[in-house]
Amino acid sequence: MPLLRLLVVVWFAISAAMVTAQDEPLHEPLEAVAPGSVDIWGMHITTVRAQYRQYTPKERASTTVERIRSIPVAKRYDVSVNLVQEQDYKGAWVMVNDQRIIGLLDKDAPEKLTIGEYAEQAKSRLELWLERRDAQQKPELLVKGAIYTAIASLCFGGIIFLLLRGRERLLAWLEKRNNPGANASRLQVGGIYLLPYLVSMLSSLARLLLMALIALFSYLWLAYVMRQFPYTVGFGQRLTDYIVDIVTKIGLGILGSIPDIVMVLVIFWLASIVNDMVKNVFSRIERGRLRSSLFDPETAKATRRVIVVLVWLFSIVIAYPYIPGSGTEAFKGVSVFLGLIVSLGSAGIVSQVLGGLIVVYSRAFQPGEYVKVSDYEGTVTTVGVLSTKIKTIKNEEITIPNAVLLNASSTNYSRLAKPDGIIISTSVTIGYDTPWPQVHHLLLDAAQRTEGVRDKPEPNVRQTALSDWYVEYRLLVHIDQPEIKVAVLSELHQHIQDVFAEADLQIMSPHFIDQPEQALVPAPWVAPDKAPATDEPK
């Protein structure tokens, strides 16, 4: 129903436009009058552009076609041009055996032709049409055309057959190659076997190419067949002229675009040379082979990427006017569409890119360093353009968008680890009845027993709080590698429990409510396989 309503509205709009056009005065400007084309049997004879009295160009063209059709068949045609002038009208008549057939006005002729020259063109085309009309009455020409049509049809069928067989053989050859054999290693990228995808893509391309070739040969066959018969030779000539015009335009366009293409290639070639120079310089800075007061090895890689992107963008801007078709409306439409897409999606991308650059140039952390970002802790594996990847101690890879890094606090454990290592700490709470020197001694003893704790600088103990019921002691130790922080703390806690159990001292953490009647000190634990043997029966 909506479609029917739309059609009704369009019909009334067209009808109203036609009525309005009929009610317009006859003295309408010439530019607003549509020209009329005199075409018969697919052959163009002439074009009338001016209005004669109350007759529009299209009405004049229709009347002229009727006159041409009414020309009687004769053994000889006397076609001539007579120049005439009638009141305010000046023009010419194309006569056939003293019969007026084509009437032309001086305003019908293009600017570069006189009315006489324009009438001579119409005369030549009319003579050619008369010859074709008379040839249509000859059976031998029809038989000859039929024979040529049959031969062309056989050739066309053979070409289509060969195209179909060729496509089948190509697809069969591709299927034979589609097996994970000796060529598998050559067609793998990132562990992905690419041959099935290539086979699918080539199969689709083969089908598209077959359809395009069938359409092309069908077009050529139809144009050739139409040119074999006088009645349809005009249509066949139009088809031939159309494809010849397309090929000519494409060829001339390619030839005319050669200087611009050469300029584009030169611009991109110069851009590649500049990029190679930039990569060479900054790669040497990154490896430490070249020292610069402006750049250092930590920021050389990011700087190289930024400069390379800017060089290519600058080269594209310079080469844009020389790209063939850059001034066409279609190219402008595509440019507007791409610009709209970039505008809608660039806000998030720009924030990510700027976040990555800020991380790099602020030297917050680099690949290989052990860091903590928000709630994530691990080793930095990649500082990319859009995100940063961290590998945790649980062998998990965490991807953090660079935009998040702009608003998150980070801790770098590796930056100051040399030469004294990093400091890790743990705390215990012991009652006031235990002398503090004894607590210091026990904590330092636990640190000495822990593997990974450095002797220099020496571990030390700080009394960080004097609470209501206990004293808080904090043990500070140094380790070399921040990656083993969790493992060292785990072992350190074990040894702290052991030393306080050996000294019969209670750790009053995390909360203290009342002093127990008996000290809550765990008994030393012995593994079952190391327990002493007893004489008790099993």
C-alpha positions in Angstrom: 0.0 0.0 0.0 2.7 2.6 0.7 4.3 1.8 -2.6 0.9 2.2 -4.4 0.4 5.6 -2.7 3.9 6.7 -3.7 3.2 5.8 -7.4 -0.1 7.7 -7.3 1.6 10.8 -5.9 4.3 10.6 -8.6 1.7 10.1 -11.3 -0.2 13.2 -10.2 3.0 15.2 -10.0 4.0 14.2 -13.6 0.5 15.0 -14.8 0.5 18.4 -13.2 3.9 19.1 -14.7 2.7 18.2 -18.2 -0.4 20.4 -17.9 1.8 23.3 -16.7 4.1 22.7 -19.7 1.2 22.8 -22.1 -0.2 26.0 -20.6 3.2 27.8 -21.0 3.3 30.6 -23.7 4.8 29.9 -27.1 7.4 32.7 -26.6 9.3 30.6 -24.0 13.0 31.2 -24.2 15.0 28.9 -26.5 17.2 27.5 -23.7 14.2 26.1 -21.9 12.9 24.1 -25.0 14.0 20.5 -25.2 15.5 19.5 -28.6 14.0 16.8 -30.8 16.0 14.0 -32.3 15.1 12.6 -35.7 15.9 8.9 -35.4 14.6 6.1 -37.6 15.6 2.4 -37.5 18.2 3.2 -34.8 19.9 5.7 -37.2 20.3 9.4 -36.2 19.4 11.7 -39.1 19.4 15.2 -37.5 18.4 17.2 -34.4 16.0 20.1 -34.3 16.4 22.6 -31.5 14.1 25.6 -32.3 10.4 26.1 -32.1 8.5 26.8 -35.3 5.3 28.8 -34.7 3.3 26.6 -32.4 5.3 23.4 -33.0 7.9 22.4 -30.4 11.1 20.7 -31.5 9.8 17.3 -30.5 6.7 17.7 -32.6 8.8 18.8 -35.5 11.0 15.8 -35.1 8.0 13.5 -35.0 6.5 15.0 -38.1 9.9 14.7 -39.9 10.1 11.0 -39.0 6.6 10.4 -40.5 7.7 12.2 -43.8 10.8 10.0 -44.0 8.7 6.9 -43.6 6.3 8.0 -46.3 9.0 8.4 -49.0 7.9 6.0 -51.8 10.4 3.4 -53.1 12.0 4.6 -56.4 14.8 3.4 -58.6 16.5 6.8 -58.2 16.4 9.4 -55.4 17.1 13.0 -56.2 18.1 14.4 -52.7 18.8 18.1 -52.6 19.0 21.0 -50.2 17.0 24.2 -50.7 17.7 27.3 -48.6 14.5 29.3 -47.8 13.3 32.3 -45.8 9.8 32.7 -44.6 8.8 35.9 -42.8 10.9 35.8 -39.6 12.2 32.3 -40.2 15.3 31.4 -42.1 16.2 27.8 -42.8 16.5 25.0 -45.4 14.6 22.1 -46.8 16.0 18.6 -47.6 14.1 17.6 -50.7 13.6 14.0 -52.1 12.3 13.9 -55.6 10.9 17.5 -55.2 9.2 16.5 -52.0 9.9 18.4 -48.8 11.1 15.9 -46.1 13.3 17.6 -43.5 12.7 21.2 -42.5 15.5 23.0 -40.6 15.8 26.4 -39.1 18.9 28.5 -38.7 18.6 28.1 -34.9 18.7 24.3 -35.3 22.3 24.4 -36.4 25.1 24.3 -33.8 27.2 27.4 -33.3 30.1 26.2 -35.5 27.9 25.2 -38.5 25.8 27.3 -40.9 22.3 26.2 -41.8 23.5 25.0 -45.2 26.3 22.8 -43.8 23.9 21.4 -41.2 21.3 20.6 -43.9 24.1 18.8 -46.0 24.8 16.6 -43.0 21.1 15.6 -42.8 21.0 15.0 -46.5 24.0 12.6 -46.4 22.4 10.6 -43.6 19.0 10.5 -45.3 20.7 9.1 -48.5 22.4 6.4 -46.4 19.1 5.5 -44.8 17.4 5.3 -48.2 20.1 2.9 -49.4 19.6 0.7 -46.3 15.8 0.7 -46.7 16.1 -0.4 -50.3 18.7 -3.1 -49.4 16.2 -4.4 -46.8 14.0 -5.4 -49.8 16.8 -7.6 -51.4 16.6 -11.3 -50.3 20.2 -12.0 -51.1 21.3 -9.5 -48.5 19.0 -11.0 -45.9 20.4 -14.5 -46.7 23.9 -13.2 -46.5 23.2 -11.6 -43.1 21.6 -14.8 -41.9 24.7 -16.8 -42.9 27.0 -14.3 -41.1 24.8 -14.4 -38.1 24.9 -18.2 -37.9 28.7 -18.2 -38.2 29.0 -15.5 -35.5 26.6 -17.5 -33.3 28.7 -20.7 -33.7 31.9 -18.7 -32.8 30.1 -17.1 -29.8 28.9 -20.5 -28.6 32.4 -22.0 -28.9 33.9 -19.1 -27.0 31.4 -19.5 -24.2 32.0 -23.3 -24.1 35.8 -22.7 -23.9 35.3 -20.2 -21.1 33.2 -22.6 -19.1 35.6 -25.4 -19.5 38.5 -23.2 -18.6 36.8 -22.1 -15.4 36.1 -25.7 -14.5 39.7 -26.7 -15.1 41.0 -23.7 -13.1 38.7 -24.6 -10.1 39.8 -28.2 -10.3 43.5 -27.2 -10.3 42.9 -24.9 -7.3 41.2 -27.8 -5.4 44.2 -30.0 -6.0 46.4 -27.4 -4.5 44.1 -27.0 -1.5 45.8 -29.6 0.7 48.1 -29.2 3.7 51.1 -30.7 2.0 54.6 -29.5 1.2 53.3 -26.0 0.4 51.7 -25.5 3.8 54.8 -24.0 5.4 55.0 -21.5 2.5 51.4 -20.4 2.9 51.2 -19.9 6.7 51.2 -16.5 8.4 51.0 -16.5 12.2 50.1 -20.2 12.2 47.1 -19.7 9.9 46.9 -21.8 6.8 46.1 -19.4 4.0 45.6 -21.7 1.0 41.9 -22.3 1.6 41.2 -18.6 1.7 43.3 -18.0 -1.4 41.4 -20.8 -3.2 38.1 -19.3 -2.2 39.1 -15.8 -3.3 40.5 -17.1 -6.7 37.3 -19.1 -7.2 35.2 -16.0 -6.7 37.4 -14.0 -9.0 37.2 -16.7 -11.7 33.4 -16.6 -11.5 33.3 -12.8 -11.8 35.8 -12.8 -14.7 33.7 -15.4 -16.5 30.5 -13.4 -16.1 32.3 -10.2 -17.3 33.7 -12.0 -20.4 30.3 -13.6 -21.2 28.7 -10.2 -21.0 31.3 -8.6 -23.2 31.2 -11.3 -25.9 27.3 -11.2 -25.8 27.5 -7.5 -26.4 29.9 -7.8 -29.3 27.8 -10.7 -30.8 24.6 -8.7 -30.6 26.3 -5.6 -32.2 27.7 -7.7 -35.0 24.5 -9.5 -35.7 22.5 -6.2 -35.9 24.9 -4.8 -38.4 24.3 -7.6 -40.8 20.7 -6.5 -41.6 19.8 -3.2 -43.1 16.8 -2.7 -40.8 18.9 -3.1 -37.6 22.3 -1.8 -38.8 21.6 1.6 -37.1 21.1 -0.1 -33.7 24.2 -2.2 -34.3 26.2 0.8 -35.2 25.1 2.5 -32.0 26.1 -0.4 -29.9 29.5 -0.5 -31.7 30.0 3.3 -31.4 29.1 3.1 -27.7 31.7 0.5 -26.8 34.3 2.1 -29.1 33.5 5.4 -27.3 34.1 3.8 -23.9 37.3 2.2 -25.0 38.5 5.5 -26.6 37.7 7.5 -23.5 39.4 5.0 -21.2 42.5 4.9 -23.5 42.7 8.7 -23.9 42.1 9.1 -20.1 45.0 6.7 -19.4 47.2 8.5 -21.9 46.2 11.9 -20.5 46.8 10.7 -17.0 50.4 9.4 -17.6 52.1 12.8 -16.6 50.0 13.0 -13.4 50.7 9.3 -12.6 54.4 9.9 -13.1 54.2 12.9 -10.7 52.4 10.8 -8.1 55.0 8.0 -8.4 57.8 10.6 -8.0 56.2 12.1 -4.9 55.8 8.7 -3.3 59.3 7.7 -4.3 60.7 10.8 -2.6 58.6 10.0 0.4 60.0 6.5 0.6 63.5 7.9 0.4 62.8 10.3 3.3 61.2 7.4 5.3 64.3 5.2 4.7 66.5 8.0 6.0 64.3 8.5 9.1 64.3 4.8 9.8 68.0 4.5 9.4 68.8 7.4 11.8 66.3 6.5 14.5 67.1 2.8 14.3 70.8 3.7 15.1 69.6 5.9 17.9 67.4 3.1 19.3 70.3 0.6 19.2 72.7 3.1 20.8 75.0 3.5 17.8 74.1 7.2 17.4 73.8 9.7 20.2 71.5 12.8 19.9 70.8 15.6 22.3 67.2 15.7 21.1 66.3 12.1 21.1 67.2 9.1 23.3 66.9 5.3 22.7 63.7 5.1 24.8 61.7 7.5 22.6 63.5 6.9 19.3 61.1 4.2 18.2 57.9 6.2 18.9 59.5 9.3 17.3 60.3 7.3 14.2 56.7 6.1 13.8 55.3 9.6 14.2 57.7 11.1 11.7 57.0 8.3 9.2 53.2 8.8 9.5 53.6 12.6 9.0 55.8 12.1 6.0 53.3 9.8 4.3 50.3 12.0 5.2 52.2 15.0 3.8 53.0 13.1 0.6 49.4 12.1 0.1 48.2 15.7 0.5 50.7 16.8 -2.1 49.9 14.0 -4.5 46.1 14.3 -4.2 45.6 16.9 -7.0 47.6 14.7 -9.4 45.6 11.5 -8.7 43.5 10.8 -11.9 39.9 11.5 -11.2 40.5 13.5 -8.0 38.5 16.4 -9.4 35.4 14.4 -10.3 32.2 14.6 -8.3 32.4 10.8 -7.6 35.9 11.2 -6.1 34.7 14.1 -4.0 31.8 12.1 -2.7 34.1 9.3 -1.7 36.4 11.8 0.0 33.5 13.3 1.9 32.3 9.8 2.9 35.8 8.8 4.2 36.1 12.1 6.0 32.8 11.5 7.7 33.9 8.0 8.8 37.2 9.3 10.1 35.5 12.1 11.9 33.1 9.8 13.7 35.7 7.2 14.7 38.8 9.4 15.2 37.9 10.7 18.7 38.6 7.4 20.4 41.6 6.6 18.2 43.2 10.0 18.7 42.9 9.6 22.5 44.4 6.2 22.4 47.3 7.4 20.2 48.0 10.4 22.4 47.9 8.2 25.4 50.5 6.0 23.9 52.7 8.9 23.0 52.4 10.4 26.5 53.4 7.1 28.0 56.4 6.8 25.7 57.6 10.4 26.0 56.9 10.6 29.8 59.0 7.5 30.1 56.5 6.0 32.6 57.5 2.5 31.7 59.1 0.5 28.8 58.8 -3.1 27.6 60.5 -5.5 30.0 59.8 -3.4 33.2 57.8 -4.7 36.1 54.9 -2.2 36.8 51.6 -1.9 38.5 48.8 0.0 36.7 45.6 0.4 38.7 44.8 -3.2 39.8 47.1 -4.9 37.3 50.7 -5.9 38.1 53.1 -7.6 35.8 55.8 -7.2 33.2 55.3 -4.8 30.3 55.5 -6.7 27.0 54.3 -4.1 24.4 53.7 -0.4 24.4 51.7 0.0 21.3 50.0 2.8 19.5 46.5 2.1 20.8 47.1 -0.2 23.9 49.7 -1.5 26.3 50.1 -5.2 27.1 51.2 -6.5 30.6 52.0 -10.1 31.4 51.1 -11.0 35.0 52.6 -13.6 37.3 49.7 -15.9 36.5 50.8 -15.9 32.9 47.9 -13.7 31.8 48.2 -11.0 29.2 46.3 -7.8 30.2 45.5 -5.3 27.4 45.1 -1.7 28.8 43.9 1.0 26.4 46.3 3.9 26.3 43.4 6.3 27.0 43.0 4.5 30.4 46.7 5.1 31.1 46.1 8.9 31.0 43.8 8.7 34.0 45.4 5.9 35.9 48.3 5.9 38.4 51.2 3.5 37.7 54.0 2.2 39.7 57.3 1.2 38.1 59.3 -1.3 40.2 62.1 -1.8 37.7 63.1 1.8 37.1 65.0 2.3 40.3 66.0 -1.4 40.9 69.6 -0.7 40.0 72.0 -0.8 41.7 70.3 -1.4 45.1 67.3 -3.4 43.9 63.8 -2.8 44.9 62.4 -2.7 48.5 59.5 -4.9 49.6 58.0 -4.9 53.0 55.8 -6.8 55.4 54.5 -6.0 58.9 53.6 -7.9 62.1 52.1 -6.8 65.4 53.6 -8.0 68.7 52.4 -7.3 72.2 54.1 -4.8 74.6 55.3 -7.7 76.8 57.8 -8.8 74.2 61.1 -6.7 74.1 61.4 -4.9 70.8 65.1 -6.0 70.3 64.0 -9.6 70.3 61.4 -8.8 67.7 64.0 -7.1 65.5 66.3 -10.0 65.8 63.6 -12.5 64.9 62.5 -10.5 61.8 66.1 -10.1 60.6 66.6 -13.8 61.1 63.6 -14.6 58.9 65.0 -12.3 56.2 68.3 -14.1 56.3 66.6 -17.4 55.8 64.6 -16.2 52.7 66.1 -16.9 49.3 66.3 -13.9 47.0 66.7 -11.3 49.8 69.9 -9.3 49.3 72.6 -9.0 52.0 73.5 -5.5 50.8 71.8 -3.2 51.5 71.0 -5.0 54.7 67.4 -5.7 55.8 66.1 -3.4 58.5 63.0 -3.1 60.8 60.9 -0.1 61.5 58.4 0.4 64.3 55.6 2.1 62.5 52.9 2.3 65.1 52.3 2.1 68.9 48.8 0.9 69.1 46.6 0.3 72.1 47.5 -3.4 72.6 50.5 -4.0 70.4 53.5 -2.6 68.5 53.5 -2.7 64.7 56.8 -3.7 63.2 57.6 -3.4 59.5 60.4 -5.4 57.9 62.1 -3.9 54.8 64.2 -6.1 52.5 65.9 -5.6 49.1 65.5 -7.9 46.1 67.1 -7.7 42.6 64.2 -8.7 40.4 60.7 -7.2 40.9 59.2 -10.2 39.1 59.9 -12.5 42.0 58.4 -10.1 44.6 55.3 -12.3 45.3 57.4 -15.5 45.6 59.9 -13.8 48.0 57.1 -12.3 50.2 55.5 -15.8 50.4 58.7 -17.4 51.6 59.4 -14.5 53.9 56.0 -14.9 55.6 56.7 -18.6 56.1 60.0 -17.9 57.8 58.5 -15.2 60.0 55.9 -17.7 61.3 58.7 -20.2 61.9 61.0 -17.9 63.9 58.2 -16.7 66.1 57.0 -20.2 66.7 60.5 -21.3 67.7 60.6 -18.3 70.2 57.2 -19.1 71.6 55.9 -15.6 70.7 52.4 -14.8 69.6 51.8 -12.6 66.4 48.8 -10.4 67.4 47.5 -9.7 63.9 45.3 -8.7 62.4 43.0 -8.0 65.4 43.4 -8.2 69.2 40.5 -8.6 71.5 41.8 -10.1 74.8 45.0 -11.6 76.2 44.6 -15.5 76.0 45.4 -17.6 79.0 47.8 -19.7 77.0 50.1 -18.4 74.2 48.7 -19.2 70.7 52.0 -20.4 69.3 51.8 -23.2 66.7 53.8 -26.3 67.3 56.7 -27.0 64.9 55.4 -28.9 61.9 57.1 -32.0 60.8 56.5 -33.7 57.4 54.9 -37.2 57.8 57.8 -38.9 55.9 60.3 -37.4 58.4 58.4 -38.2 61.6 60.3 -40.4 64.2 59.3 -44.1 64.2 57.3 -45.4 67.2 56.9 -48.8 68.7 53.1 -48.5 68.8 51.3 -51.2 66.8 49.7 -50.1 63.5 
